[in-house]
Amino acid sequence: MATSTAQRGEPARIEEPQGKLGVLLPGLGAVATTFIAGVEAVRRGLGQPIGSLTQMGTIRLGKRSDKRVPMIRDFVPLASLNDLEFGGWDIRDEDCYSSAAHHGVLEPRLLDQIRPFLEGIRPMPAVFNRYYVKRLDGTHVKKGKSNWDLARMVQDDIERFRVEKKVSRLVMVWCGSTEIFLQPEAVHQTLEGFECGLKENHPAIAPSMIYAYAALKSGVPFANGAPNLTLDIPALMELAKQQQVPVCGKDFKTGQTLMKTIVAPGLKARLIGLSGWFSTNILGNRDGEVLDDPESFKTKEESKLSVLEHILQPEIYPELYKDFYHKVRINYYPPRGDNKEGWDNIDIFGWLGYPMQIKIDFLCRDSILAAPIVLDLVLFMDLAKRTGMRGIQEWLSFYFKSPMCAPSVYPEHDLFIQLMKLKNTLRYLRGEDLITHLGLEYYD
Ligand SMILES: NC(=O)c1ccc[n+]([C@@H]2O[C@H](COP(=O)([O-])OP(=O)(O)OC[C@H]3O[C@@H](n4cnc5c(N)ncnc54)[C@H](O)[C@@H]3O)[C@@H](O)[C@H]2O)c1
């Protein structure tokens, strides 16, 4: 009799998380400080890590009737929150307390309780160039003759942090601003060509790529929280493989796109047609200000638009999804700060083509949704590294708007398939049966 689980394999060899784990964040803005302050608040019992799979999630093992449902953090060996040390870079020389207070995501009452801790985290000077983020300017930046020199300086920063904080392992997560839209070109194709490009200050090499290169060279896993091209290029994939380092990206899946990847798979599951999906947002944080620049918006737009095509598969279901109209707008509206509002108008059709509409008005908090994603990525990327996994970690697609994947496949955007993939990967690593949900054995 077939069962609802697929055969188990040998458990993977996973190094234990000994010592401290360093978390390095290029960009200490709203998301990064909400994440850091949140971890410290949780460590002190001032709040709960809501939204984090590694802290609150469970995983079913074996048959439903076995009733084995451990916490994920008890099932795989993850670093403990108490072992995390934080550092980062920013173009503003502002400690994490001032930055968090400026962004206003967390209440002063909470920030004041952890003030000395946050004040102790000051950014290192950034690799920055206004050409790639038009709406920003900062003075806390590195100076070097070439991008090659700048990459070397970031590598030195990483080593200094490793020694000073006495960490045994590191993970880097890009929490910097969204850069202008770049597409892969010749200089991105090989590692050798990319390194020449660094030396010659090639304009297709953006600052985020310099951080990614430095991280990989230093053997540090890299996750990309913005839609920037960054490490989604053959040259840096080559380096990740060479250095045996795991990578993942792009663009944290929060807010409106999270909703889209929850609702769209449901419509498709019931074969409900779609004629149009109009999404608009107002937000007033610095991210919103950066995205007000058409070149940065283009990078975000591409990331947000790709989701529906992949979930709905119009080429397989032309009667339902061919030619649906999809529009995404982001409007910078300062009074809202980080408390974004996202509206969706969805025009659908059912039996015999009769039209219907769905309206979603999501009053969300961007950084509150992003912070647990940063935490999970840090802990899972460290797990991947200790397990010897290298290159693209597609099992972490769950966290991204534009998941990186092998060139031979399309990205998986359906949140529920992504979650199954993530949990089956954990089962696989532990030599547990994978879950297929067949379930015929319960009716023998
Ligand atoms: N908040 C969300 O829900 C969410 C979701 C998906 C993606 N993102 C992306 O995450 C990133 C961070 O978002 P945020 O809301 O914290 O933005 P933010 O503007 O508050 O923070 C970004 C920080 O990066 C700094 N920065 C810019 N370029 C840099 C560089 N080259 N080196 C070092 N620092 C640099 C800026 O000075 C700023 O402090 C953005 O790219 C955003 O698009 C956010």
The ligand as an ORCA input file, in Angstrom:
! r2SCAN-3c Opt
* xyz 0 1
  N      10.362     46.190      4.525
  C       9.946     45.274      3.712
  O       8.894     44.726      3.895
  C      10.782     44.877      2.546
  C      10.309     43.870      1.732
  C      11.071     43.458      0.648
  C      12.281     44.061      0.406
  N      12.717     45.054      1.189
  C      13.977     45.674      0.843
  O      14.833     45.632      1.950
  C      15.715     46.752      1.868
  C      15.690     47.474      3.210
  O      14.421     48.017      3.440
  P      14.222     49.121      4.564
  O      12.769     49.374      4.679
  O      15.003     48.764      5.755
  O      14.896     50.397      3.858
  P      15.659     51.606      4.564
  O      15.747     52.676      3.534
  O      15.054     51.936      5.875
  O      17.104     50.994      4.868
  C      18.065     50.794      3.892
  C      19.384     51.253      4.460
  O      20.406     50.913      3.533
  C      21.335     51.952      3.539
  N      22.139     51.801      2.331
  C      21.809     52.087      1.040
  N      22.811     51.745      0.214
  C      23.772     51.180      0.991
  C      25.032     50.617      0.716
  N      25.495     50.557     -0.537
  N      25.752     50.117      1.736
  C      25.295     50.176      3.022
  N      24.102     50.722      3.334
  C      23.340     51.209      2.329
  C      20.508     53.212      3.645
  O      21.274     54.306      4.113
  C      19.453     52.775      4.645
  O      19.832     53.059      5.975
  C      15.238     47.609      0.710
  O      15.990     47.306     -0.442
  C      13.831     47.134      0.512
  O      13.364     47.316     -0.825
  C      11.999     45.487      2.267
*
